[in-house]
Amino acid sequence: MKRILLLATFAALLLTAGFAQSSKPKRGTIKYPVGNKYVGEILKVNPDAFNGKKKLRHGKGSMYYYNGVWYNGDRSLWLQSDGIWDTDTLRSGIIRSRSKIFEGEILYYKDVYGKEGGIEAVEYVGNGTTTYAPKSAFYFNLRQHKERWHNTDTCRFIGILNYKEGDGPYTGRFDCPLKTEDGITFIGEIADGHFKSGKIEYSNGDVFEGDFENDAPSSGKYRFGRSVRMEKGGYSWDFPDGCEFVGDTTTLTGTVNMEITDVGYGKENKFIGKLNNGEPCEGTMTNGYTGEKGTVASMRDKIDLRNFLSLNTKYLSEPRYLRNLGKSGKRGAELFLVGKKVIYGGNTYVCKQIDFTGKYPALTISSQNKGDEILELNGLVKSVYPPDGLKKIAIGIFIPQNLVTHEFVSFIVNRGRATLCLASDVQETVEFENRVKNYFIKKYGSRYGMSVLCGKIELGMTVEMVKEMKGNYPQTSNYVSGGMEITVLTYGVPPYDVTSYTFTNGRLTSFSSF
């Protein structure tokens, strides 16, 4: 302990001895190699205490730095530091260079000596105001837009300017716009060489004003100068030219002042209002399928259902199905199936839940007799039942165009080994078929009505009955023979099969194919 005290006392004596030669600063000049010099108040010191220096810059004075190049009879001055010095270190004042002038507090100041002993650079960190000449160059530590920035007119930077290691980061605010060669403009606050807050205008017309994160717009007002697509929360939104978004651009949580369009499901559902992580939460939605408008609460279920049913089979049968389905489609699948009675393997079940965490959705169905079963949901087949026109369907009947059709969805499960459908669809199909039977029987009577229904040609049928089954546009000829009216309907064109139907006084008497 005594030894430590002795060493500390000895160091204090050396420091005191270093300043012993002059207790008060005096004006004078200190000359350095290559013509550099200091003019101002100096302090004479013991060279043994200050690395051989006999004089220190101390008090009010100016340091002139020359680069050794003669110009108009004098060396070229590249830096001048005026202010208050403390034992060879500038503490406050003005630092002038060819392109800028700094004025304020000096946090760090160091002369960098070259191999020949001359000062070849000055490192400093200052907190104050820096005034830049027009067309000055700026380089930031940006993750984006790393190119050179410049100012058009005289510009001021208020804050910490770091030249400790070359052109280091800025922390403060520019009061003028900075530009890049490709047309990007920024004005605002910088933190450690990164965008913190301000206004940026892009060459494509986009404008953002607010806070930045990782040098990219984060929270504020973003105005789109052209149509752009952004994907978030299972939605794929098209923002139109001129649309303004106010909020968090990284999470897409905020409000839009114009209608944006969700194009992720083939139909363009529209929305205006407030988004939460890309998902509509408050505002007005327009169903792209029907044109119906309403609040988010009133329209969401309808749109989610339609988004799910709009998917094609191929999306469900591929591993990327879940990515294409999105949040709205998943919710639509749950609305469509969960809690509903379904027919699987000829038995009736209740769908309990759908799990979307795996490669394919896992569908849990339950019945009182068999308990729970988990099915791998691989795809859906959506069709209009029955098909349009006079086309034969599974049970062998023909459906006229003027009867109402309905949508029928069946699901492919367990790698295509089985199918599943809603019990309500099956019941509606049965009811539909009964309506079709009653329609034909009422129109043509029991005998001919069932024949038309099954597509069976019988003698005695009328021209209308045959056209109901075969089509309304045959080749037709009419003539009179033996006092009777003859009508011939011909379907087909040689060399393909041709069938001719002959009617006498309005009733079918013969038909043949050739």
BALO-44458 format. One record per residue (C-alpha): residue number from 1; x, y, z. Coordinates in steps of 0.2 Angstrom, whole numbers, plus 5000, padded with zeros to 4 digits. Layout:
   seq      u      v      w
   NUM      X      Y      Z
...
END
This chain:
   seq      u      v      w
     1   5000   5000   5000
     2   5014   5012   5004
     3   5022   5008   4988
     4   5007   5013   4978
     5   5005   5029   4988
     6   5024   5033   4984
     7   5021   5030   4965
     8   5006   5041   4965
     9   5015   5055   4974
    10   5030   5053   4962
    11   5018   5054   4947
    12   5010   5070   4954
    13   5027   5078   4956
    14   5032   5074   4938
    15   5016   5082   4932
    16   5019   5097   4943
    17   5037   5098   4937
    18   5031   5098   4919
    19   5021   5114   4921
    20   5034   5122   4933
    21   5042   5132   4919
    22   5027   5143   4915
    23   5011   5144   4926
    24   5002   5156   4914
    25   4999   5154   4895
    26   5008   5167   4884
    27   5006   5172   4866
    28   5018   5164   4854
    29   5020   5153   4839
    30   5023   5134   4838
    31   5030   5128   4821
    32   5027   5111   4814
    33   5035   5101   4799
    34   5028   5105   4782
    35   5024   5123   4787
    36   5010   5119   4799
    37   5009   5132   4813
    38   5000   5137   4829
    39   4998   5156   4833
    40   4990   5160   4850
    41   4992   5157   4868
    42   5005   5144   4873
    43   5011   5135   4889
    44   5029   5131   4891
    45   5032   5114   4899
    46   5045   5101   4903
    47   5049   5091   4888
    48   5052   5075   4898
    49   5034   5076   4904
    50   5026   5079   4887
    51   5035   5067   4874
    52   5049   5080   4870
    53   5037   5095   4868
    54   5043   5111   4875
    55   5027   5121   4871
    56   5009   5116   4871
    57   4994   5124   4863
    58   4985   5131   4878
    59   4972   5145   4879
    60   4965   5155   4864
    61   4973   5152   4848
    62   4973   5146   4830
    63   4980   5130   4821
    64   4984   5131   4803
    65   4987   5115   4793
    66   4995   5115   4776
    67   4997   5101   4764
    68   5014   5106   4757
    69   5008   5112   4740
    70   5013   5129   4735
    71   4999   5140   4727
    72   5000   5158   4723
    73   5016   5160   4733
    74   5010   5151   4748
    75   5006   5133   4754
    76   4988   5127   4752
    77   4979   5129   4768
    78   4967   5113   4770
    79   4962   5115   4788
    80   4961   5129   4802
    81   4956   5126   4820
    82   4952   5142   4830
    83   4946   5141   4848
    84   4950   5137   4866
    85   4965   5124   4868
    86   4969   5114   4884
    87   4986   5106   4885
    88   4987   5104   4866
    89   4969   5098   4864
    90   4955   5109   4856
    91   4940   5110   4868
    92   4929   5122   4858
    93   4929   5133   4844
    94   4928   5133   4825
    95   4936   5121   4813
    96   4936   5126   4795
    97   4940   5116   4779
    98   4937   5118   4761
    99   4919   5112   4761
   100   4913   5114   4778
   101   4914   5125   4794
   102   4911   5117   4811
   103   4907   5127   4827
   104   4904   5120   4844
   105   4911   5109   4858
   106   4925   5098   4854
   107   4923   5080   4861
   108   4939   5073   4854
   109   4954   5080   4845
   110   4969   5072   4838
   111   4983   5077   4826
   112   4988   5061   4816
   113   5007   5061   4811
   114   5014   5053   4796
   115   5030   5043   4794
   116   5040   5059   4791
   117   5034   5067   4807
   118   5022   5079   4798
   119   5003   5081   4803
   120   4994   5072   4789
   121   4976   5071   4796
   122   4966   5078   4810
   123   4953   5067   4819
   124   4940   5075   4829
   125   4922   5073   4836
   126   4912   5089   4838
   127   4895   5093   4845
   128   4888   5109   4837
   129   4883   5116   4820
   130   4892   5111   4804
   131   4889   5122   4788
   132   4892   5114   4771
   133   4896   5122   4755
   134   4885   5117   4740
   135   4888   5100   4732
   136   4897   5093   4747
   137   4898   5074   4748
   138   4890   5064   4762
   139   4893   5045   4765
   140   4882   5036   4778
   141   4882   5019   4786
   142   4866   5015   4778
   143   4860   4997   4775
   144   4851   5004   4759
   145   4855   5018   4747
   146   4874   5017   4751
   147   4878   5028   4737
   148   4885   5046   4739
   149   4873   5059   4744
   150   4875   5078   4741
   151   4867   5095   4745
   152   4862   5107   4731
   153   4863   5123   4742
   154   4872   5128   4758
   155   4867   5116   4771
   156   4868   5115   4790
   157   4870   5099   4801
   158   4866   5101   4819
   159   4873   5088   4830
   160   4888   5076   4833
   161   4900   5076   4819
   162   4912   5061   4820
   163   4929   5062   4811
   164   4938   5051   4823
   165   4941   5037   4810
   166   4939   5046   4793
   167   4921   5051   4787
   168   4912   5043   4801
   169   4894   5043   4806
   170   4883   5058   4809
   171   4871   5060   4824
   172   4860   5075   4822
   173   4849   5084   4810
   174   4851   5091   4792
   175   4841   5107   4789
   176   4842   5104   4770
   177   4838   5090   4758
   178   4851   5078   4753
   179   4850   5069   4736
   180   4858   5054   4727
   181   4862   5053   4709
   182   4847   5042   4705
   183   4835   5055   4712
   184   4832   5050   4730
   185   4830   5065   4742
   186   4831   5065   4761
   187   4829   5078   4775
   188   4829   5074   4793
   189   4838   5066   4808
   190   4853   5054   4807
   191   4858   5043   4822
   192   4876   5035   4821
   193   4875   5037   4802
   194   4858   5029   4800
   195   4841   5037   4795
   196   4831   5040   4811
   197   4817   5051   4806
   198   4813   5063   4793
   199   4806   5064   4775
   200   4812   5054   4760
   201   4806   5055   4742
   202   4810   5041   4731
   203   4813   5042   4712
   204   4797   5032   4709
   205   4786   5045   4717
   206   4784   5037   4734
   207   4785   5049   4749
   208   4788   5044   4767
   209   4788   5055   4782
   210   4791   5048   4799
   211   4803   5036   4809
   212   4815   5024   4801
   213   4821   5007   4806
   214   4836   4999   4798
   215   4836   5014   4787
   216   4819   5009   4780
   217   4802   5018   4783
   218   4795   5011   4799
   219   4781   5022   4807
   220   4773   5037   4799
   221   4764   5043   4783
   222   4768   5034   4767
   223   4761   5040   4750
   224   4763   5029   4735
   225   4768   5037   4719
   226   4763   5022   4709
   227   4753   5006   4711
   228   4762   4994   4722
   229   4759   4976   4729
   230   4762   4972   4748
   231   4759   4955   4756
   232   4755   4953   4774
   233   4744   4943   4785
   234   4739   4931   4771
   235   4733   4946   4761
   236   4741   4952   4745
   237   4736   4971   4744
   238   4737   4982   4729
   239   4739   5000   4734
   240   4734   5013   4720
   241   4744   5028   4715
   242   4741   5042   4727
   243   4735   5031   4741
   244   4741   5036   4759
   245   4745   5024   4772
   246   4747   5031   4790
   247   4755   5019   4803
   248   4768   5005   4805
   249   4774   5001   4788
   250   4784   4986   4794
   251   4769   4977   4801
   252   4756   4985   4789
   253   4746   4991   4804
   254   4738   5008   4801
   255   4725   5016   4790
   256   4723   5019   4771
   257   4713   5034   4763
   258   4709   5025   4747
   259   4702   5008   4742
   260   4716   4995   4741
   261   4713   4978   4733
   262   4716   4960   4739
   263   4722   4950   4723
   264   4727   4934   4733
   265   4711   4924   4728
   266   4708   4928   4710
   267   4693   4940   4714
   268   4697   4958   4719
   269   4690   4961   4736
   270   4692   4980   4741
   271   4695   4988   4757
   272   4697   5006   4765
   273   4700   5009   4783
   274   4711   5002   4796
   275   4723   4987   4795
   276   4731   4977   4809
   277   4746   4966   4803
   278   4739   4967   4785
   279   4722   4961   4790
   280   4706   4973   4789
   281   4699   4977   4806
   282   4689   4993   4804
   283   4682   5001   4789
   284   4672   4996   4773
   285   4675   4980   4763
   286   4668   4976   4745
   287   4665   4958   4740
   288   4674   4956   4723
   289   4662   4942   4719
   290   4646   4951   4722
   291   4650   4969   4723
   292   4641   4970   4740
   293   4648   4983   4752
   294   4648   4983   4771
   295   4658   4984   4787
   296   4672   4973   4791
   297   4662   4963   4804
   298   4647   4961   4792
   299   4658   4956   4776
   300   4672   4946   4783
   301   4664   4929   4785
   302   4656   4931   4767
   303   4673   4935   4760
   304   4683   4922   4770
   305   4671   4909   4764
   306   4672   4914   4746
   307   4691   4916   4747
   308   4692   4898   4753
   309   4679   4891   4740
   310   4688   4901   4726
   311   4704   4890   4727
   312   4707   4877   4714
   313   4711   4859   4717
   314   4729   4860   4712
   315   4732   4872   4727
   316   4726   4860   4740
   317   4736   4845   4732
   318   4753   4854   4733
   319   4764   4857   4748
   320   4763   4876   4745
   321   4744   4875   4747
   322   4744   4882   4765
   323   4755   4897   4759
   324   4742   4901   4745
   325   4727   4898   4757
   326   4732   4913   4768
   327   4723   4918   4784
   328   4707   4923   4776
   329   4706   4906   4767
   330   4710   4896   4782
   331   4696   4905   4792
   332   4684   4902   4777
   333   4688   4884   4778
   334   4684   4883   4797
   335   4668   4893   4794
   336   4663   4881   4780
   337   4667   4864   4789
   338   4669   4866   4808
   339   4653   4862   4817
   340   4645   4855   4801
   341   4638   4838   4797
   342   4648   4829   4784
   343   4646   4813   4774
   344   4662   4802   4774
   345   4662   4783   4769
   346   4643   4783   4768
   347   4642   4788   4787
   348   4637   4805   4795
   349   4650   4814   4806
   350   4652   4831   4813
   351   4668   4841   4809
   352   4676   4846   4825
   353   4692   4856   4819
   354   4705   4859   4806
   355   4723   4859   4810
   356   4734   4869   4798
   357   4751   4867   4806
   358   4756   4852   4796
   359   4761   4849   4778
   360   4742   4846   4774
   361   4727   4852   4784
   362   4721   4839   4797
   363   4703   4837   4798
   364   4695   4829   4814
   365   4678   4822   4812
   366   4668   4813   4825
   367   4652   4802   4826
   368   4644   4793   4841
   369   4647   4776   4834
   370   4665   4778   4828
   371   4672   4791   4839
   372   4685   4804   4832
   373   4694   4801   4815
   374   4708   4812   4808
   375   4708   4814   4789
   376   4722   4822   4779
   377   4713   4835   4768
   378   4722   4836   4751
   379   4710   4845   4740
   380   4693   4852   4735
   381   4683   4850   4720
   382   4670   4864   4718
   383   4657   4862   4704
   384   4640   4869   4700
   385   4627   4855   4702
   386   4620   4850   4690
   387   4631   4856   4675
   388   4623   4869   4664
   389   4613   4863   4649
   390   4606   4846   4644
   391   4620   4836   4651
   392   4619   4819   4659
   393   4623   4818   4678
   394   4627   4804   4689
   395   4610   4797   4692
   396   4606   4797   4673
   397   4594   4811   4672
   398   4594   4826   4660
   399   4593   4844   4668
   400   4585   4858   4658
   401   4593   4875   4658
   402   4579   4884   4666
   403   4580   4875   4682
   404   4590   4883   4697
   405   4607   4876   4700
   406   4617   4876   4716
   407   4636   4875   4721
   408   4642   4858   4727
   409   4659   4856   4735
   410   4667   4839   4739
   411   4684   4836   4748
   412   4698   4825   4743
   413   4705   4816   4759
   414   4718   4803   4763
   415   4729   4806   4747
   416   4714   4804   4735
   417   4708   4787   4743
   418   4691   4795   4749
   419   4680   4810   4747
   420   4670   4820   4760
   421   4655   4832   4758
   422   4643   4842   4768
   423   4627   4833   4773
   424   4617   4848   4768
   425   4624   4847   4750
   426   4619   4829   4749
   427   4601   4834   4756
   428   4600   4848   4744
   429   4605   4837   4729
   430   4591   4825   4734
   431   4578   4839   4735
   432   4585   4846   4719
   433   4582   4830   4710
   434   4565   4828   4716
   435   4561   4846   4710
   436   4567   4840   4693
   437   4556   4825   4693
   438   4541   4835   4697
   439   4545   4848   4684
   440   4545   4835   4670
   441   4530   4825   4676
   442   4520   4841   4678
   443   4525   4846   4660
   444   4524   4830   4651
   445   4514   4818   4662
   446   4520   4803   4671
   447   4525   4792   4656
   448   4533   4804   4645
   449   4540   4815   4659
   450   4550   4801   4666
   451   4556   4796   4649
   452   4562   4814   4645
   453   4570   4814   4663
   454   4580   4799   4659
   455   4584   4804   4641
   456   4574   4789   4634
   457   4567   4792   4616
   458   4549   4784   4614
   459   4537   4784   4600
   460   4522   4796   4602
   461   4533   4810   4609
   462   4531   4828   4603
   463   4544   4838   4595
   464   4546   4848   4611
   465   4550   4833   4621
   466   4564   4827   4608
   467   4571   4845   4608
   468   4571   4845   4627
   469   4583   4830   4626
   470   4593   4832   4610
   471   4594   4851   4608
   472   4584   4866   4601
   473   4594   4868   4585
   474   4592   4853   4573
   475   4590   4854   4554
   476   4571   4854   4552
   477   4560   4851   4537
   478   4541   4852   4536
   479   4530   4845   4522
   480   4512   4838   4519
   481   4510   4820   4513
   482   4493   4811   4511
   483   4484   4825   4520
   484   4496   4823   4535
   485   4509   4836   4542
   486   4526   4828   4542
   487   4541   4836   4552
   488   4559   4829   4552
   489   4572   4834   4564
   490   4590   4829   4560
   491   4605   4830   4572
   492   4623   4828   4567
   493   4633   4831   4551
   494   4640   4817   4539
   495   4653   4809   4541
   496   4648   4809   4559
   497   4633   4800   4566
   498   4617   4807   4560
   499   4600   4803   4568
   500   4584   4808   4560
   501   4567   4809   4570
   502   4551   4809   4560
   503   4534   4816   4567
   504   4517   4814   4559
   505   4504   4827   4565
   506   4516   4832   4579
   507   4519   4814   4586
   508   4535   4804   4584
   509   4532   4789   4572
   510   4550   4784   4568
   511   4568   4788   4571
   512   4584   4781   4564
   513   4603   4783   4564
   514   4615   4782   4549
END
